[in-house]
Amino acid sequence: MENIESVILYERRNDVVTLWLNRPQQYNALSEDMLNALKEQLDVHAGDTTIRCLILAAKGKAFCAGHDLREMQQNTDLSYYQQLFSLCSEVMMKIHSFPVPVIARVQGVATAAGCQLVASCDLAVAVVGARFGVSGINLGLFCSTPSVALTRSISNKHAFEMLFTGKFIDADAAVSWGLVNQAVDNKDIDSAVDVLTSAIAAKSAAAIRHGKAMIYRQRSMCIEDAYSYAAKVMACNAMEDDAINGINAFLSK
């Protein structure tokens, strides 16, 4: 068993937290220990109301090579697989429901559950040379759980192309297809992420939290219910001190 304290590293700068996947020799494959550690860190920081953004980054040459196939090979049991994929799905849902925007900082490859991580994040910045794939089908294993995040992040036709052919796409295609916000040179990725986090962190904490929760909840509603729900959220947001002070400051100009 790995040292669960070391497979996910924590860093904080002002209002921004970074969680680093830290199995560089294994291309940051998602072992059971890593998934549990990531789940624990997401739980801890979800309750911190001083955070404006969370960055999901990775040490080494790769962002994430998906599930740890060696670990899976050593546990060929249906109940183990069900538990493993349920744990992974729980982690993805915690990213989805995390109260502030989560930004993926991607280099190298992001494949299978690694691509799922990117698709589950709210925003993503990638190095130009990064590659994305859900290539389980090449091994006879359809990427079912990654498909949940992928089909909610890009168009069905693009998702089907990736899922059923196992093809990889480059960072430019990932931007074009909507999986990634921008692709930058390797030397520029930290500054690009900083620009994004700084822009968000400068905004009202209350507005950020109201906004992220509202966006995802309304997507499953019909348009009438979505507008009704959004109106209630916006009214509550308008009662927050940040909004009252912001409106007053604007009008005083």
matplotlib code that plots the C-alpha trace (Angstrom):
import matplotlib.pyplot as plt

x = [0.0, 1.2, 1.7, -1.7, -0.3, 2.1, 0.0, -1.9, 0.1, -1.5, -0.5, -2.2, -1.6, -4.0, -7.5, -6.4, -5.7, -3.8, -4.0, -1.2, -1.5, 1.8, 2.6, 4.9, 6.6, 3.2, 2.0, -0.3, -2.5, -5.4, -4.6, -7.2, -5.0, -4.8, -8.6, -9.2, -6.6, -8.2, -11.7, -10.4, -8.8, -11.9, -14.0, -11.6, -11.5, -15.2, -15.9, -13.4, -15.4, -12.2, -11.3, -12.2, -10.7, -9.2, -6.5, -6.1, -2.5, 0.0, 3.6, 5.8, 5.4, 1.8, -1.4, -3.1, -3.0, -6.4, -6.9, -3.9, -4.1, -1.5, -3.6, -6.7, -4.9, -4.1, -7.7, -9.8, -13.0, -16.4, -17.0, -13.6, -14.2, -17.6, -16.2, -13.2, -15.4, -17.9, -15.1, -13.8, -17.4, -17.7, -14.5, -15.7, -19.0, -17.1, -15.3, -18.6, -20.3, -17.2, -18.5, -16.0, -14.6, -12.1, -9.4, -7.5, -3.8, -2.9, 0.4, 1.4, -1.5, -4.9, -6.4, -9.5, -10.2, -7.6, -9.6, -12.6, -10.9, -10.4, -14.0, -15.2, -13.4, -15.2, -12.3, -9.0, -5.7, -3.4, 0.1, 0.1, 1.7, -1.0, -3.1, -6.5, -8.1, -10.7, -9.0, -10.2, -12.0, -8.6, -8.2, -11.7, -13.0, -15.4, -14.8, -18.3, -17.7, -15.4, -18.2, -20.5, -18.3, -17.2, -20.7, -21.6, -18.5, -18.3, -20.8, -22.1, -20.6, -17.1, -17.5, -18.6, -15.6, -13.2, -15.0, -15.6, -12.4, -10.0, -8.3, -6.4, -6.9, -4.3, -4.7, -5.9, -8.7, -9.5, -10.0, -12.0, -14.3, -14.8, -12.9, -10.2, -10.4, -7.0, -3.7, -0.5, 3.2, 4.7, 6.6, 3.3, 1.0, 1.5, 1.0, -2.2, -3.6, -2.7, -4.5, -7.6, -7.6, -6.8, -9.8, -12.1, -10.5, -11.1, -14.8, -17.3, -17.1, -20.9, -21.5, -19.0, -20.7, -24.2, -23.2, -21.5, -24.2, -26.9, -25.3, -25.2, -28.5, -30.5, -29.0, -31.3, -34.4, -36.8, -36.4, -39.4, -38.1, -34.6, -35.7, -37.8, -34.9, -32.4, -34.6, -34.7, -30.9, -30.3, -32.7, -30.8, -27.5, -28.8, -29.4, -25.7, -23.5, -21.1, -23.9, -25.4, -22.1, -21.1, -24.3, -24.0, -20.4, -21.4, -24.3, -22.2, -19.9]
y = [0.0, 3.5, 6.3, 7.9, 11.2, 11.4, 10.5, 13.8, 16.9, 20.1, 23.7, 26.9, 30.4, 33.1, 32.0, 29.2, 25.6, 23.2, 19.4, 17.6, 14.0, 12.6, 9.2, 10.5, 7.2, 5.6, 8.5, 9.4, 6.4, 6.4, 3.8, 3.0, 4.9, 8.0, 8.0, 7.8, 10.6, 12.8, 12.2, 13.1, 16.3, 17.4, 16.8, 18.8, 21.8, 21.8, 23.2, 26.0, 29.2, 31.2, 29.3, 30.9, 28.2, 24.8, 23.6, 19.9, 19.4, 16.6, 15.9, 14.5, 14.1, 13.0, 14.4, 11.0, 7.7, 6.5, 3.6, 1.6, -1.4, -3.4, -2.9, -4.0, -7.1, -8.1, -7.9, -9.7, -9.8, -8.4, -6.9, -5.2, -3.7, -2.4, -0.9, 0.7, 2.2, 3.4, 5.1, 6.8, 8.0, 9.4, 11.4, 12.8, 13.8, 15.6, 17.6, 18.3, 19.4, 21.2, 24.7, 26.7, 26.3, 23.4, 23.9, 21.1, 21.9, 19.3, 18.2, 14.9, 12.5, 12.4, 9.1, 7.1, 8.1, 10.8, 12.3, 11.9, 14.0, 16.8, 16.6, 16.6, 19.9, 23.2, 24.7, 23.3, 24.7, 22.3, 22.3, 22.4, 18.9, 17.3, 14.4, 13.2, 9.8, 7.4, 4.4, 1.5, 0.1, -0.8, -3.2, -4.6, -2.4, 0.4, 3.6, 3.6, 5.9, 8.3, 8.6, 10.1, 13.2, 13.3, 13.3, 16.2, 18.1, 17.8, 16.9, 13.4, 12.9, 13.9, 11.8, 8.8, 9.2, 9.1, 6.4, 4.0, 4.4, 4.8, 7.7, 10.4, 14.1, 16.8, 20.0, 22.1, 19.7, 19.5, 23.3, 23.2, 20.4, 22.2, 19.8, 22.4, 26.2, 27.0, 25.4, 27.1, 26.5, 24.5, 27.5, 29.5, 27.1, 28.3, 32.0, 31.0, 29.2, 32.1, 34.6, 32.4, 31.8, 35.5, 36.6, 34.3, 34.9, 38.6, 38.0, 37.7, 34.4, 34.3, 34.9, 32.2, 29.6, 30.6, 30.5, 27.1, 25.3, 26.9, 26.1, 22.4, 22.1, 23.9, 21.8, 18.8, 21.0, 21.9, 25.6, 26.8, 25.2, 26.3, 30.0, 29.7, 28.2, 30.7, 33.6, 32.4, 31.9, 35.3, 36.9, 35.3, 36.3, 39.9, 40.0, 39.1, 42.0, 41.6, 42.2, 45.1, 46.8, 46.1, 47.6, 50.7, 51.2, 51.0, 53.4, 55.9, 56.3]
z = [0.0, -0.8, 1.6, 1.2, 2.5, -0.5, -3.5, -3.4, -2.5, -1.2, -1.9, -1.1, -2.4, -1.2, -2.1, -4.5, -3.5, -5.7, -5.4, -7.2, -8.4, -7.2, -8.8, -11.6, -12.2, -12.9, -15.0, -12.1, -12.7, -10.3, -7.7, -5.0, -2.5, -4.8, -5.3, -1.6, -0.9, -3.6, -2.2, 1.3, 0.1, -1.8, 1.3, 3.5, 1.2, 0.2, 3.7, 3.4, 2.6, 2.0, -1.2, -4.5, -6.9, -6.8, -9.3, -10.1, -11.3, -11.7, -11.1, -13.8, -17.6, -17.6, -16.2, -15.6, -17.4, -16.1, -13.7, -12.4, -14.7, -12.6, -9.5, -11.5, -12.8, -9.3, -8.2, -10.9, -8.9, -9.8, -6.4, -6.4, -9.8, -8.8, -5.6, -7.6, -10.3, -7.7, -5.8, -8.9, -9.8, -6.3, -6.7, -10.0, -8.4, -5.7, -8.3, -10.0, -6.7, -5.3, -4.3, -6.4, -9.9, -10.3, -13.0, -14.6, -15.4, -18.0, -19.5, -21.3, -21.6, -20.0, -20.9, -19.8, -16.2, -16.6, -19.5, -17.3, -14.6, -17.2, -18.4, -14.8, -14.0, -14.7, -16.6, -18.1, -19.4, -21.3, -22.7, -26.5, -26.6, -24.3, -25.7, -24.6, -25.1, -23.8, -25.3, -23.1, -26.1, -27.5, -24.6, -24.9, -22.0, -23.0, -21.0, -19.5, -16.5, -18.4, -21.0, -18.4, -17.9, -21.6, -23.1, -20.7, -21.8, -25.6, -28.3, -28.6, -32.0, -30.8, -27.7, -29.8, -32.1, -29.1, -27.2, -30.1, -32.0, -29.1, -30.9, -29.1, -29.8, -29.4, -27.3, -30.2, -31.0, -27.3, -27.3, -30.5, -29.1, -25.8, -23.6, -22.8, -22.5, -23.9, -25.0, -24.2, -24.5, -21.6, -20.3, -20.2, -18.5, -14.9, -16.0, -18.0, -15.0, -12.7, -15.0, -14.9, -11.1, -10.4, -12.5, -10.6, -7.2, -7.5, -7.6, -4.8, -2.9, -2.5, -6.2, -7.2, -5.0, -6.0, -9.6, -9.8, -7.9, -10.0, -13.4, -12.8, -11.1, -13.8, -16.6, -15.8, -15.6, -18.3, -19.3, -17.3, -14.1, -14.8, -15.1, -11.9, -10.0, -11.4, -10.4, -6.8, -6.7, -8.2, -5.7, -2.8, -4.3, -4.6, -0.9, -0.1, 1.2, -1.8, -4.3, -2.3, -1.9, -5.5, -6.9, -4.6, -5.7, -9.4, -9.1, -7.1, -10.1]

ax = plt.figure().add_subplot(projection="3d")
ax.plot(x, y, z, "-o")
ax.set_aspect("equal")
plt.show()
